[in-house]
């Protein structure tokens, strides 16, 4: 019988009788393939992963149940979610995530601050892995999708690939980052900053306390982390530890929903600079001190707040934004002229130089206001001034290709919100996938993402991971 006919017969039997699915690893590792090749003298090619995209099925029902169950680990009643770093609810939520990782066959480990890693070993485990993930901590009275979609969705993406019969070349790793939100200790993206090797933060955390005067290290140890170590440099990862990192996230803005677009392919992340400003005046009785005699710290703060808006609008770019999120007056009585004022200012841009020009203008304005109003500028402190991050072309192209193959509409866009991806970009090439959310709501109980949109995001993530794993 002709060798080609033998191959046809053997392959027909292979698929008719349901022999094990051939996954994307090397032919010599599969005995049935090697027998067919040796017998026929012809190579038997593996089925191409991209040839049957319709089988990339997301278990939407289970995923929604997981999102709903995770939201019950909250210190405030539904529909709000409050899950603060190292709280009892946070610890329970962490156990929930680790359990899901284990059920998905991932090997689980945690570092000294509680970053959680679930790895699926590839058939060339010596290669730098591909990683994905997000966070599950939640600011007070927020929603149940921010960050969570990127963690539970990542685990489900692994499940999708496993159900499909895919075998990764590079290992795939899901990361749940510790404390993306700054709620308890005032430090955003705490876990990913440390992974990126911030020695300054590692030192700062030794003396950082919360508003109850509980130290970061004591809180970490109470939750089973830190292991009585003062040195947190064990958390640091070397540059190149991952070949790529990609994060799935709700947009936290209205663009995708308004334009009826399924996926946002993020090209850059705008980084914030945070500024604290304090003015001191004389204060006095609201009725007794005449207007020309006043040194009003409250009006100084109000003038600076308006200056922030002015300088941002003058930047020449819609990507420049500025917010006075905190404005406090002392003593805070209706019949007392403010003797002290405190502002906290957030400025963001994808262009670092343009953002820094705005910061300098704010500083010069504060000095001028202080002089003109006869108040003291007692503090002007730049708390952080992180550089923006650009997504890697390799990752954005893989994501675009996945959208095209899945027949999903997409658009390139920037992220104006802070994400762990900003700091992972210091370790490896980075990318992000956005999905629509209701009216762009986030950080409030009304935050919502339809399961159909989440499933689309998980499909794109799964296919993108497969491409990056085989690269």
C-alpha positions as CSV (number, residue, x, y, z in Angstrom):
1,X,0.0,0.0,0.0
2,X,1.3,3.5,-0.8
3,X,2.8,5.4,2.1
4,X,0.5,8.4,1.6
5,X,-2.5,6.1,1.9
6,X,-1.2,4.7,5.2
7,X,-0.9,8.2,6.5
8,X,-4.5,9.0,5.4
9,X,-5.8,5.8,7.1
10,X,-3.9,6.4,10.3
11,X,-4.9,10.0,10.6
12,X,-8.5,9.1,9.9
13,X,-8.5,6.5,12.7
14,X,-6.8,9.0,14.9
15,X,-9.6,11.6,14.7
16,X,-12.5,9.2,14.4
17,X,-11.8,7.2,17.5
18,X,-10.8,10.2,19.6
19,X,-7.1,9.6,20.3
20,X,-5.6,12.2,22.6
21,X,-5.6,15.7,21.1
22,X,-2.3,16.7,19.5
23,X,-1.1,19.8,21.2
24,X,1.4,22.3,20.1
25,X,4.6,20.6,21.3
26,X,7.3,18.8,19.3
27,X,6.4,15.7,17.3
28,X,9.0,13.6,18.8
29,X,7.4,13.9,22.2
30,X,4.1,12.2,21.0
31,X,4.6,8.4,20.5
32,X,1.6,8.0,18.1
33,X,3.0,10.7,15.8
34,X,6.5,9.2,15.9
35,X,5.1,5.8,14.9
36,X,3.1,7.2,12.0
37,X,6.1,9.1,10.8
38,X,8.5,6.1,11.1
39,X,6.0,3.8,9.4
40,X,5.1,6.0,6.5
41,X,8.3,7.9,6.0
42,X,6.3,11.1,5.8
43,X,6.2,13.8,8.5
44,X,2.8,14.2,10.3
45,X,2.3,17.9,11.0
46,X,0.7,19.1,14.1
47,X,-2.7,20.7,13.8
48,X,-2.2,24.5,13.7
49,X,-3.7,26.2,16.8
50,X,-5.1,29.1,14.8
51,X,-7.1,26.8,12.4
52,X,-10.0,26.2,14.9
53,X,-10.6,29.4,16.6
54,X,-14.3,28.7,17.1
55,X,-13.3,26.2,19.9
56,X,-11.8,29.0,22.0
57,X,-14.8,28.9,24.2
58,X,-15.0,30.9,27.5
59,X,-17.0,29.4,30.3
60,X,-18.9,32.6,30.9
61,X,-21.3,31.2,33.5
62,X,-18.5,30.0,35.8
63,X,-16.5,33.2,35.2
64,X,-19.4,35.4,36.2
65,X,-20.0,33.2,39.3
66,X,-16.4,33.7,40.3
67,X,-16.6,37.5,39.9
68,X,-19.8,37.5,42.0
69,X,-18.3,35.3,44.7
70,X,-15.1,37.3,44.9
71,X,-17.2,40.4,45.4
72,X,-18.7,39.0,48.6
73,X,-15.2,39.3,50.3
74,X,-16.0,42.9,51.1
75,X,-16.2,45.2,54.2
76,X,-19.2,47.0,52.8
77,X,-22.5,45.7,51.6
78,X,-23.3,44.9,47.9
79,X,-23.3,46.3,45.4
80,X,-20.3,48.1,46.7
81,X,-16.9,46.3,47.3
82,X,-14.3,47.4,49.8
83,X,-11.3,45.2,50.0
84,X,-8.3,46.8,51.7
85,X,-4.7,45.4,51.7
86,X,-4.0,42.8,54.4
87,X,-7.5,43.0,55.8
88,X,-9.5,39.9,56.8
89,X,-11.5,40.1,53.6
90,X,-8.3,40.6,51.5
91,X,-6.8,37.4,53.0
92,X,-9.9,35.4,52.3
93,X,-10.0,36.7,48.7
94,X,-6.3,35.7,48.3
95,X,-7.2,32.2,49.3
96,X,-10.0,32.2,46.8
97,X,-7.6,33.2,44.0
98,X,-5.0,30.6,45.0
99,X,-7.6,27.9,45.1
100,X,-8.8,28.8,41.6
101,X,-5.2,28.7,40.3
102,X,-4.7,25.3,41.9
103,X,-7.9,24.0,40.3
104,X,-6.6,25.2,36.9
105,X,-3.4,23.1,37.4
106,X,-1.1,26.0,38.0
107,X,1.8,25.8,40.4
108,X,1.3,28.6,43.0
109,X,3.8,30.7,44.9
110,X,3.8,34.0,46.8
111,X,6.5,36.5,47.5
112,X,7.2,38.4,50.7
113,X,4.6,41.1,50.1
114,X,1.9,38.7,48.8
115,X,2.2,39.0,45.0
116,X,0.7,35.7,43.9
117,X,2.0,33.7,40.9
118,X,0.3,30.8,39.2
119,X,2.5,29.1,36.5
120,X,1.7,26.8,33.7
121,X,5.0,25.2,32.6
122,X,5.8,25.3,28.9
123,X,7.7,22.6,27.0
124,X,10.7,24.9,26.9
125,X,10.6,26.1,30.6
126,X,14.1,27.5,30.4
127,X,12.8,30.4,28.2
128,X,11.5,33.6,29.8
129,X,7.8,33.1,30.5
130,X,4.9,35.2,29.3
131,X,2.9,36.7,32.1
132,X,-0.5,38.3,32.6
133,X,-2.6,39.4,35.5
134,X,-3.9,42.4,37.6
135,X,-5.1,43.1,41.1
136,X,-8.1,42.4,43.3
137,X,-7.9,45.0,46.1
138,X,-10.7,47.6,46.0
139,X,-10.9,51.1,47.3
140,X,-13.9,51.8,49.7
141,X,-17.3,51.6,48.1
142,X,-16.0,50.6,44.7
143,X,-17.2,48.0,42.2
144,X,-16.4,44.4,41.5
145,X,-14.7,44.5,38.1
146,X,-11.7,46.8,38.4
147,X,-8.6,44.6,38.4
148,X,-10.7,41.5,39.1
149,X,-11.4,40.9,35.4
150,X,-7.7,40.8,34.7
151,X,-7.0,38.2,37.4
152,X,-10.1,35.9,37.0
153,X,-10.0,36.5,33.3
154,X,-6.4,35.4,33.1
155,X,-7.1,32.2,34.9
156,X,-10.0,31.5,32.6
157,X,-7.8,32.3,29.6
158,X,-5.4,29.5,30.8
159,X,-8.4,27.2,31.1
160,X,-9.5,28.1,27.6
161,X,-6.1,27.2,26.2
162,X,-6.0,23.9,28.2
163,X,-9.5,22.9,27.0
164,X,-8.4,23.6,23.4
165,X,-5.4,21.3,23.8
166,X,-2.8,24.0,23.5
167,X,0.6,23.4,25.0
168,X,2.7,26.5,25.6
169,X,6.3,26.7,24.5
170,X,7.2,29.5,26.9
171,X,5.6,29.1,30.3
172,X,2.5,31.1,31.0
173,X,2.2,32.9,34.4
174,X,-0.8,34.6,36.0
175,X,0.1,37.3,38.6
176,X,-2.2,38.7,41.2
177,X,-0.5,42.0,42.3
178,X,-0.5,43.2,45.9
179,X,-2.1,46.6,46.5
180,X,-2.6,48.3,43.2
181,X,-4.8,50.8,45.0
182,X,-3.1,53.2,47.5
183,X,-5.9,53.0,50.1
184,X,-4.1,51.7,53.2
185,X,-0.5,52.9,53.0
186,X,-0.8,55.6,50.4
187,X,1.3,53.8,47.8
188,X,-0.2,52.8,44.5
189,X,1.0,49.7,42.6
190,X,2.9,48.6,45.7
191,X,3.5,45.0,44.6
192,X,4.5,45.8,41.0
193,X,6.7,48.7,42.0
194,X,8.6,46.2,44.2
195,X,8.8,43.6,41.5
196,X,10.3,46.3,39.2
197,X,13.1,46.7,41.8
198,X,12.2,49.9,43.7
199,X,14.9,50.1,46.4
200,X,13.5,53.4,47.6
201,X,10.1,51.8,48.2
202,X,11.7,48.8,49.9
203,X,13.3,51.2,52.4
204,X,10.3,53.4,52.8
205,X,8.1,50.4,53.7
206,X,10.2,49.7,56.7
207,X,8.9,52.9,58.3
208,X,5.5,53.2,56.7
209,X,2.3,53.1,58.8
210,X,-1.4,53.3,58.1
211,X,-3.9,55.7,59.7
212,X,-4.2,53.4,62.7
213,X,-0.4,53.6,63.2
214,X,0.0,49.9,62.1
215,X,3.3,49.4,60.3
216,X,3.3,47.9,56.8
217,X,5.6,45.1,58.0
218,X,3.3,44.2,60.9
219,X,0.2,44.2,58.7
220,X,2.0,42.0,56.2
221,X,3.1,39.6,58.9
222,X,-0.4,39.5,60.3
223,X,-1.5,38.2,56.9
224,X,1.2,35.6,56.7
225,X,3.8,37.5,54.6
226,X,7.2,39.2,55.2
227,X,8.3,36.2,57.2
228,X,9.8,38.4,59.9
229,X,12.2,39.9,57.3
230,X,13.1,43.5,57.2
231,X,14.6,43.3,53.7
232,X,12.0,43.2,50.9
233,X,14.5,43.1,48.1
234,X,13.7,39.4,47.7
235,X,10.6,40.6,45.8
236,X,12.7,42.3,43.1
237,X,12.7,40.7,39.6
238,X,15.5,41.1,37.1
239,X,14.8,42.9,33.9
240,X,14.0,40.2,31.3
241,X,12.4,37.9,33.9
242,X,9.4,37.7,31.5
243,X,9.4,37.9,27.7
244,X,6.1,39.8,27.8
245,X,3.4,41.0,30.1
246,X,-0.1,41.7,29.1
247,X,-3.0,42.9,31.3
248,X,-6.7,42.6,30.7
249,X,-8.8,45.4,32.2
250,X,-12.0,47.3,32.0
251,X,-11.5,50.6,30.2
252,X,-12.6,52.8,33.2
253,X,-13.7,55.2,30.5
254,X,-16.7,55.5,28.1
255,X,-15.0,55.4,24.7
256,X,-15.3,51.7,23.8
257,X,-19.0,51.6,24.9
258,X,-19.9,54.9,23.1
259,X,-18.2,53.7,19.9
260,X,-19.6,50.1,20.2
261,X,-16.1,48.7,19.9
262,X,-15.3,45.4,21.5
263,X,-11.6,45.7,22.4
264,X,-9.1,48.5,23.2
265,X,-5.5,47.8,22.3
266,X,-3.5,50.0,24.6
267,X,-0.5,51.7,23.1
268,X,0.7,53.8,26.1
269,X,0.0,54.4,29.8
270,X,-0.1,57.9,31.1
271,X,1.8,58.2,34.4
272,X,0.7,60.5,37.2
273,X,2.8,62.9,39.2
274,X,1.4,63.6,42.7
275,X,2.0,66.9,44.4
276,X,1.2,68.0,48.0
277,X,0.9,71.7,48.7
278,X,0.5,73.6,52.1
279,X,-0.3,77.3,52.6
280,X,-0.3,79.1,55.9
281,X,-2.0,82.4,56.6
282,X,-3.1,84.4,59.7
283,X,-6.7,83.3,60.0
284,X,-9.1,85.3,62.1
285,X,-12.7,86.1,62.6
286,X,-14.8,86.1,59.5
287,X,-16.6,89.3,60.4
288,X,-14.0,91.3,62.3
289,X,-11.0,91.1,59.8
290,X,-11.5,93.4,56.9
291,X,-10.9,92.1,53.4
292,X,-7.8,94.2,52.6
293,X,-6.2,93.0,55.9
294,X,-6.6,89.3,55.2
295,X,-4.0,86.6,54.5
296,X,-6.4,83.9,53.5
297,X,-4.8,80.4,53.0
298,X,-8.1,79.1,51.7
299,X,-8.2,81.6,48.8
300,X,-4.6,80.8,48.1
301,X,-5.5,77.1,47.7
302,X,-8.5,78.0,45.5
303,X,-6.4,80.2,43.2
304,X,-3.8,77.4,42.8
305,X,-6.6,74.9,42.1
306,X,-7.8,77.1,39.2
307,X,-4.2,77.5,38.0
308,X,-3.9,73.8,37.7
309,X,-6.8,73.7,35.3
310,X,-5.4,76.6,33.4
311,X,-1.9,75.1,32.9
312,X,-3.3,71.7,31.8
313,X,-5.6,73.3,29.2
314,X,-2.7,75.3,27.9
315,X,-0.5,72.2,27.3
316,X,-1.8,71.8,23.8
317,X,-2.8,68.2,24.2
318,X,-6.0,66.5,25.2
319,X,-3.8,63.8,26.9
320,X,-2.7,66.2,29.6
321,X,-5.0,66.2,32.6
322,X,-4.9,67.6,36.1
323,X,-7.0,67.1,39.2
324,X,-7.1,68.7,42.6
325,X,-8.5,65.7,44.4
326,X,-8.0,66.9,48.0
327,X,-8.5,70.4,49.3
328,X,-8.6,70.8,53.1
329,X,-9.0,74.0,55.1
330,X,-8.2,74.7,58.8
331,X,-9.9,75.2,61.1
332,X,-12.8,74.4,58.9
333,X,-15.4,76.7,60.5
334,X,-17.9,78.8,58.5
335,X,-17.1,81.9,60.5
336,X,-13.3,81.5,60.6
337,X,-10.8,82.7,57.9
338,X,-8.7,79.6,56.9
339,X,-5.3,79.9,58.5
340,X,-4.0,76.7,56.7
341,X,-4.9,74.9,53.5
342,X,-3.7,71.6,52.1
343,X,-4.0,70.5,48.4
344,X,-3.1,67.2,46.7
345,X,-2.8,67.5,43.0
346,X,-2.7,64.7,40.3
347,X,-1.3,65.5,36.9
348,X,-1.0,62.9,34.1
349,X,0.2,62.7,30.5
350,X,1.7,60.1,28.1
351,X,4.4,62.7,27.4
352,X,6.7,63.0,30.4
353,X,8.3,66.3,29.4
354,X,5.0,67.9,28.7
355,X,3.6,66.8,32.1
356,X,6.7,68.0,33.9
357,X,6.3,71.5,32.3
358,X,2.9,71.6,33.8
359,X,4.3,70.7,37.2
360,X,6.9,73.4,37.1
361,X,4.2,76.0,36.1
362,X,2.1,74.8,39.1
363,X,5.2,75.3,41.4
364,X,5.9,78.8,40.0
365,X,2.2,79.7,40.5
366,X,2.3,78.5,44.1
367,X,5.3,80.8,44.8
368,X,3.6,83.7,43.1
369,X,0.3,83.2,45.0
370,X,2.2,82.9,48.3
371,X,3.9,86.3,47.7
372,X,0.8,88.1,46.4
373,X,-1.5,87.0,49.1
374,X,0.9,87.3,52.0
375,X,0.7,83.6,52.9
376,X,3.5,81.1,53.5
377,X,4.1,78.3,51.1
378,X,5.1,75.8,53.8
379,X,5.3,72.8,51.5
380,X,5.5,72.0,47.8
381,X,6.3,68.3,47.6
382,X,6.4,66.1,44.5
383,X,5.4,62.8,46.0
384,X,6.0,60.7,42.9
385,X,6.8,61.5,39.3
386,X,6.7,58.2,37.4
387,X,7.6,58.1,33.7
388,X,4.8,57.0,31.3
389,X,5.2,53.6,29.6
390,X,4.8,52.6,25.9
391,X,3.4,49.3,24.9
392,X,5.6,47.0,22.9
393,X,4.8,46.7,19.2
394,X,5.2,42.9,19.3
395,X,2.4,42.7,21.9
396,X,0.1,45.2,20.3
397,X,0.4,43.5,16.9
398,X,-0.3,40.1,18.5
399,X,-3.3,41.5,20.2
400,X,-4.5,43.2,17.0
401,X,-4.0,39.9,15.1
402,X,-6.0,38.1,17.7
403,X,-8.9,40.6,17.4
404,X,-8.9,40.1,13.6
405,X,-8.9,36.4,13.8
406,X,-11.8,36.5,16.3
407,X,-13.7,39.0,14.1
408,X,-13.8,41.5,17.0
409,X,-13.8,45.2,16.4
410,X,-10.9,47.1,18.1
411,X,-9.2,50.4,18.3
412,X,-5.8,51.6,19.5
413,X,-6.0,53.9,22.6
414,X,-4.1,55.1,25.5
415,X,-4.7,54.3,29.2
416,X,-5.2,57.4,31.3
417,X,-5.5,55.4,34.5
418,X,-2.7,53.9,36.5
419,X,-2.1,50.2,36.2
420,X,0.5,47.6,37.3
421,X,1.4,47.3,33.7
422,X,3.2,50.7,34.1
423,X,5.8,49.1,36.3
424,X,5.9,45.7,34.6
425,X,7.1,47.6,31.6
426,X,10.3,48.1,33.5
427,X,10.8,44.4,33.7
428,X,9.6,43.2,30.3
429,X,7.8,44.3,27.1
430,X,4.2,45.3,28.1
431,X,0.7,45.5,26.6
432,X,-2.9,45.9,27.7
433,X,-6.3,44.9,26.5
434,X,-9.3,47.0,27.4
435,X,-13.0,46.0,27.3
436,X,-16.0,48.3,27.5
437,X,-17.6,49.1,30.9
438,X,-21.0,50.7,31.5
439,X,-20.8,54.5,31.0
440,X,-17.1,54.3,31.8
441,X,-18.0,54.0,35.5
442,X,-15.3,52.7,37.8
443,X,-14.3,53.1,41.5
444,X,-18.0,53.2,42.4
445,X,-20.7,50.5,43.0
446,X,-22.2,51.2,39.6
447,X,-19.1,49.8,37.9
448,X,-20.2,47.1,35.4
449,X,-18.9,45.0,32.5
450,X,-21.2,42.7,30.5
451,X,-20.1,39.1,30.6
452,X,-20.2,39.0,26.8
453,X,-17.6,41.8,26.8
454,X,-15.5,40.1,29.4
455,X,-15.6,36.8,27.4
456,X,-14.4,38.7,24.3
457,X,-11.5,40.1,26.3
458,X,-10.7,36.6,27.7
459,X,-10.7,35.2,24.1
460,X,-8.4,37.9,22.9
461,X,-6.1,37.4,25.9
462,X,-6.0,33.6,25.4
463,X,-5.1,33.9,21.7
464,X,-2.5,36.7,22.4
465,X,-0.9,34.6,25.1
466,X,-0.7,31.6,22.7
467,X,1.0,33.7,20.1
468,X,3.5,35.2,22.6
469,X,4.2,31.8,24.1
470,X,5.1,30.3,20.8
471,X,7.4,33.3,19.8
